[in-house]
Amino acid sequence: MSALGHYLEEEGIATVAIALIRPQAENTKPPRALWVPFELGRPFGPPRDAAFQKRVLLAAMRMLVEGGRPVRIVDFPDDDPRARPDPAWRPPFTPAPAANGLAESLASRLKAEVSLLQRAQQRWMVQHGRSTVGLSGLEISEAARYVADWLRGKAQPSPRDGFSAPLTLRFAVDDLKAYCLAVEPTTRRLAVERDSDRRRALRPARRTPDAG
C-alpha cells in the first residue's frame, strides 16, 4: 500500500495510510501514514465504538490537508479503550483442579473455564447473531480439549484433513482467544447475576405464622 500511495500521489491523488506496525511503515515510507496502537485487524479501533473510530478517521483525514514532509508518519495519541485494564472485571470462578504439575493444572483450568463461559457465549450469539469462533473448524469444547492435550505434552494429530497439527493448534488457540474476548463484556453482568442468585439462596426463609 505504501508503494501504491506513491503512484497515486504522482497522479495528483493525495493518500494517507493507516499503519498498525510502525517499523513496517518506517521501512516502506508511505507518503503519509497514521500509526495506530491497535490490535491487528482493527485499524480504526474497537468494534461497535463509532465515536472512537470517527476520531481515528478524522485524524487520518487531517493529514491530507496539513502538508509536511514527503514521507510523514504521525502517531495516534490514544490506545484502544478496551485495552485498558478494567478494575471491576473479574474472571469466571474456576474451582482449583486436583492436578499435579503446572501443565496439568493449566489444561484442567482451560477446559473448566471454557465450560463456565458457555452461557455468556450463548448470550453474545443471541445479541449479535454471529460468531467470531470457527477458524479451526472444531467445536469450542473440542478446541479446548485439543489445546489441553498439547499443554499436557501429548502432541495430537490434526483432526482436520489438509491441516497440519501445528496449524490446527494455532487455529484452536485463535478460536479460544476469540471465544473469551467475545464473552468478556457479558461475564461481568453474569457475575452480578450469580452474586444476586447466591445472596437469594443464602437469605433465610421468611417465617409464616403457624396456622390455628
RODO-2510 file (C-alpha; in nm, 4 decimals, decimal comma):
residues 212
     n   res          X          Y          Z
     1     m     0,0000     0,0000     0,0000
     2     s     0,2908     0,2360     0,0642
     3     a     0,4225     0,1923    -0,2918
     4     l     0,0709     0,2290    -0,4323
     5     g     0,0363     0,5526    -0,2371
     6     h     0,3402     0,6991    -0,4157
     7     y     0,1992     0,6032    -0,7575
     8     l    -0,1324     0,7688    -0,6740
     9     e     0,0433     1,0797    -0,5458
    10     e     0,2301     1,1089    -0,8787
    11     e    -0,1123     1,1270    -1,0461
    12     g    -0,2166     1,4086    -0,8148
    13     i    -0,4266     1,1998    -0,5732
    14     a    -0,3449     1,2604    -0,2075
    15     t    -0,3228     0,9477     0,0078
    16     v    -0,2948     0,8537     0,3736
    17     a    -0,2404     0,5051     0,5134
    18     i    -0,3397     0,3556     0,8473
    19     a    -0,0365     0,1731     0,9869
    20     l    -0,0690    -0,0939     1,2543
    21     i     0,3045    -0,1772     1,2623
    22     r     0,5177     0,1349     1,2857
    23     p     0,8556    -0,0179     1,1874
    24     q     0,6957    -0,1515     0,8708
    25     a     0,5648     0,1955     0,7834
    26     e     0,9096     0,3421     0,8529
    27     n     1,0674     0,0899     0,6138
    28     t     0,8104     0,1196     0,3341
    29     k     0,7840     0,5007     0,3645
    30     p     0,4283     0,5821     0,2531
    31     p     0,3595     0,9471     0,1594
    32     r     0,1515     0,9853     0,4756
    33     a     0,0630     0,7368     0,7466
    34     l    -0,1231     0,7466     1,0738
    35     w     0,0194     0,4877     1,3095
    36     v    -0,2408     0,3401     1,5460
    37     p    -0,1581     0,1239     1,8522
    38     f    -0,4427    -0,1198     1,7994
    39     e    -0,4822    -0,4928     1,7585
    40     l    -0,4078    -0,6310     1,4121
    41     g    -0,7208    -0,6308     1,2008
    42     r    -0,8725    -0,3316     1,3818
    43     p    -0,7170    -0,0249     1,2171
    44     f    -0,9923     0,2045     1,3444
    45     g    -1,0008     0,0710     1,6984
    46     p    -1,2554    -0,1327     1,8920
    47     p    -1,5663    -0,2660     1,7178
    48     r    -1,9040    -0,1091     1,7928
    49     d    -1,7421     0,2177     1,9077
    50     a    -1,8398     0,4555     1,6275
    51     a    -1,7317     0,7701     1,8156
    52     f    -1,3790     0,6403     1,8707
    53     q    -1,3499     0,5109     1,5130
    54     k    -1,4591     0,8519     1,3829
    55     r    -1,1749     1,0145     1,5785
    56     v    -0,9250     0,7845     1,4100
    57     l    -1,0716     0,8553     1,0659
    58     l    -1,0688     1,2326     1,1192
    59     a    -0,7080     1,2190     1,2419
    60     a    -0,6130     1,0436     0,9175
    61     m    -0,8123     1,2874     0,7030
    62     r    -0,6455     1,5866     0,8689
    63     m    -0,3094     1,4644     0,7430
    64     l    -0,4332     1,5242     0,3876
    65     v    -0,4611     1,8993     0,4469
    66     e    -0,1778     1,9595     0,6914
    67     g     0,1035     1,9188     0,4400
    68     g     0,4502     1,8414     0,5707
    69     r     0,7412     1,6276     0,4559
    70     p     0,7138     1,3944     0,1521
    71     v     0,7136     1,0974     0,3934
    72     r     0,5269     1,1683     0,7148
    73     i     0,4200     0,9324     0,9949
    74     v     0,2015     1,0605     1,2775
    75     d     0,1200     0,8655     1,5927
    76     f    -0,2424     0,8431     1,7039
    77     p    -0,2362     0,9566     2,0689
    78     d    -0,4815     0,7127     2,2321
    79     d    -0,4846     0,3390     2,2935
    80     d    -0,7816     0,1154     2,2300
    81     p    -1,0162     0,1829     2,5255
    82     r    -1,0762    -0,1922     2,5581
    83     a    -0,7040    -0,2463     2,6087
    84     r    -0,7103    -0,0530     2,9357
    85     p    -0,7409    -0,2685     3,2471
    86     d    -1,0887    -0,2648     3,3969
    87     p    -1,0542    -0,2901     3,7766
    88     a    -1,4157    -0,4070     3,8062
    89     w    -1,3739    -0,7085     3,5781
    90     r    -1,3177    -1,0484     3,7329
    91     p    -1,2604    -1,3784     3,5504
    92     p    -1,5170    -1,6521     3,5993
    93     f    -1,4611    -1,8613     3,9090
    94     t    -1,2960    -2,1926     3,8366
    95     p    -1,2521    -2,4455     4,1163
    96     a    -0,8930    -2,5369     4,1888
    97     p    -0,8281    -2,8535     3,9882
    98     a    -0,6973    -3,1659     4,1534
    99     a    -0,3957    -3,1768     3,9265
   100     n    -0,0290    -3,2430     3,9652
   101     g     0,2136    -3,0142     3,7876
   102     l     0,1739    -2,6781     3,6133
   103     a     0,0893    -2,8188     3,2695
   104     e    -0,1864    -3,0436     3,4043
   105     s    -0,3251    -2,7582     3,6128
   106     l    -0,3348    -2,5210     3,3133
   107     a    -0,5034    -2,7836     3,0968
   108     s    -0,7700    -2,8531     3,3584
   109     r    -0,8408    -2,4855     3,4190
   110     l    -0,8657    -2,4189     3,0449
   111     k    -1,1347    -2,6829     2,9959
   112     a    -1,3214    -2,5698     3,3080
   113     e    -1,3217    -2,2019     3,2065
   114     v    -1,4471    -2,2725     2,8542
   115     s    -1,7367    -2,4642     3,0059
   116     l    -1,8176    -2,1836     3,2500
   117     l    -1,8193    -1,9220     2,9719
   118     q    -2,0729    -2,1139     2,7629
   119     r    -2,3726    -1,9202     2,8955
   120     a    -2,2084    -1,5851     2,8220
   121     q    -2,1147    -1,7029     2,4716
   122     q    -2,4742    -1,8056     2,4007
   123     r    -2,5963    -1,4637     2,5143
   124     w    -2,3413    -1,2922     2,2900
   125     m    -2,4578    -1,5012     1,9942
   126     v    -2,8216    -1,4070     2,0539
   127     q    -2,7287    -1,0394     2,0771
   128     h    -2,5081    -1,0239     1,7659
   129     g    -2,6380    -1,3065     1,5511
   130     r    -2,2887    -1,4200     1,4562
   131     s    -1,9710    -1,5694     1,5982
   132     t    -1,6020    -1,4899     1,5657
   133     v    -1,5178    -1,8518     1,6545
   134     g    -1,4654    -2,1196     1,3919
   135     l    -1,1224    -2,0822     1,2347
   136     s    -1,0150    -2,4284     1,3498
   137     g    -1,3371    -2,5954     1,2382
   138     l    -1,3672    -2,7509     1,5848
   139     e    -1,6390    -2,7069     1,8416
   140     i    -1,5052    -2,4837     2,1185
   141     s    -1,5037    -2,7731     2,3657
   142     e    -1,3030    -2,9783     2,1141
   143     a    -1,0618    -2,6883     2,0612
   144     a    -1,0112    -2,6615     2,4376
   145     r    -0,9540    -3,0367     2,4623
   146     y    -0,7057    -3,0267     2,1725
   147     v    -0,5044    -2,7407     2,3251
   148     a    -0,5219    -2,9035     2,6698
   149     d    -0,3665    -3,2219     2,5324
   150     w    -0,0774    -3,0202     2,3890
   151     l    -0,0345    -2,8461     2,7247
   152     r    -0,0034    -3,1899     2,8829
   153     g     0,2752    -3,2731     2,6382
   154     k     0,0582    -3,5096     2,4362
   155     a     0,1129    -3,3972     2,0769
   156     q    -0,2061    -3,4814     1,8912
   157     p    -0,2539    -3,5428     1,5175
   158     s    -0,4703    -3,2912     1,3401
   159     p    -0,8405    -3,3889     1,3372
   160     r    -0,8872    -3,1990     1,0092
   161     d    -0,7760    -3,3179     0,6683
   162     g    -0,5345    -3,0821     0,4957
   163     f    -0,4290    -2,9119     0,8187
   164     s    -0,1031    -2,9941     0,9918
   165     a    -0,1106    -3,0469     1,3665
   166     p     0,0770    -2,7185     1,4426
   167     l    -0,1611    -2,5232     1,2166
   168     t    -0,4656    -2,6774     1,3827
   169     l    -0,3157    -2,5950     1,7228
   170     r    -0,2659    -2,2341     1,6148
   171     f    -0,6237    -2,2058     1,4861
   172     a    -0,7615    -2,3708     1,8012
   173     v    -0,5767    -2,1159     2,0157
   174     d    -0,7130    -1,8345     1,7958
   175     d    -1,0658    -1,9709     1,8448
   176     l    -1,0224    -1,9854     2,2222
   177     k    -0,8965    -1,6271     2,2235
   178     a    -1,1913    -1,5094     2,0115
   179     y    -1,4313    -1,7021     2,2369
   180     c    -1,3009    -1,5346     2,5529
   181     l    -1,2767    -1,1849     2,4015
   182     a    -1,6322    -1,2026     2,2692
   183     v    -1,7870    -1,3002     2,6011
   184     e    -1,5761    -1,0718     2,8227
   185     p    -1,8275    -0,7806     2,8233
   186     t    -2,1058    -1,0146     2,9413
   187     t    -1,9140    -1,2016     3,2107
   188     r    -1,9333    -0,9039     3,4468
   189     r    -2,3138    -0,8960     3,4112
   190     l    -2,3329    -1,2712     3,4634
   191     a    -2,1124    -1,2396     3,7722
   192     v    -2,3560    -0,9840     3,9129
   193     e    -2,6471    -1,2191     3,8373
   194     r    -2,4692    -1,5119     4,0023
   195     d    -2,3952    -1,2974     4,3076
   196     s    -2,7621    -1,1988     4,3313
   197     d    -2,8672    -1,5626     4,2998
   198     r    -2,6191    -1,6572     4,5695
   199     r    -2,7499    -1,3896     4,8067
   200     r    -3,1097    -1,5017     4,7482
   201     a    -3,0117    -1,8626     4,8176
   202     l    -2,8407    -1,7637     5,1442
   203     r    -3,1268    -1,5396     5,2594
   204     p    -3,3180    -1,7009     5,5480
   205     a    -3,6640    -1,8169     5,4547
   206     r    -3,9384    -1,5875     5,5811
   207     r    -4,1267    -1,7424     5,8667
   208     t    -4,5031    -1,7608     5,8428
   209     p    -4,7348    -1,7802     6,1419
   210     d    -4,8470    -2,1264     6,2329
   211     a    -5,1968    -2,1975     6,1213
   212     g    -5,4549    -2,2098     6,4024
***
